[in-house]
Amino acid sequence: MCLALPCRIVELLPGDQAMVDVAGVSREISLALVDAVAVGDYVIVHVGYALTRLDPDEAERTLALFAELGEGISSEANAVGA
């Protein structure tokens, strides 16, 4: 299974590179596959490459669902370990 994450561009770097943030984690990614992105835009990132731009509202909804899923998994793991 492959997973691509919505990430917010926080800095444009030389050579079609950018720094992105997702849940407080920063990573350098390639922008070679997308055009006309700016700081503050959301992109879908898979294996270090931005694949496409994403609507900010959709990105926020998706990130909220990931956070909710993470909370559910954490609660389940705590219940099993109790």
N, C-alpha and C positions, 0 to 999 in steps of 0.2 A: 504494500500500500504506500502511496506517495502522499505527502502532505505539503501544501504550499500555504504560507502564512501571509496575512496582510501586515505590512510594515510601513511605518511613517518615515519618510526621508528627512533626516535632520541636518545633513551636510552633503553638498556636492563636492566631489574630489576630482582631481585630474584623471584623464584616461578612461572616461565612461565608468567611473566608480562613484559610489556614494556610501555614506554611513546611514544606517537605518536603526530605528528603535522599535522594539516590540517588548512590551511588558518590562521596560526598564533595562533591557539588554541591548547593547549596541553591537552591530556587526557591519563589516565592510562588504558591499555587494557590487555586482556588475550591472550596469545599465545598458549594456551593449544591445539588448533585445527590445528596448523601449525608446520612444522618442519623446521629446518635450516634457520632461518632468522637472519639478521645482521642489525646493525645500517646503515641507509641509504636505506634499502629495503622499498618498498611500499607493503602494505597489504590492502585487502578489509576488512573493519571493519563494523560489524553490531551488535547492542546491546552490545557493549563492548568486542566483540570477533573478533580476526583476523580470517577470514575464509580461505583465500588463499593469496599467494604472487601474485604480479602484476608486469608486465613489466613496467619499469620506463617511457618509452615513452607513453605507454597507460595511465598510471596514470596521467602524465602531460596533455595529451589531454583531459582526463575526467575532471580534475580539471579546466582546461581552459573553458570547456563547462559549468561547474557549475558556474564559475565566470561570464561568459557571460549571462547566464540565470538570475543570481542574479541582474546584471545591468539592464536587460530588465524589470524585475519585479519592480525594484526601479524606473525606468523611468516611467513605467506605473502608479505606485502608485502616483508619483508626478503629473502626468498629470491629474489624477482623482481628486486629492486634490486641484488643482489650480483654 
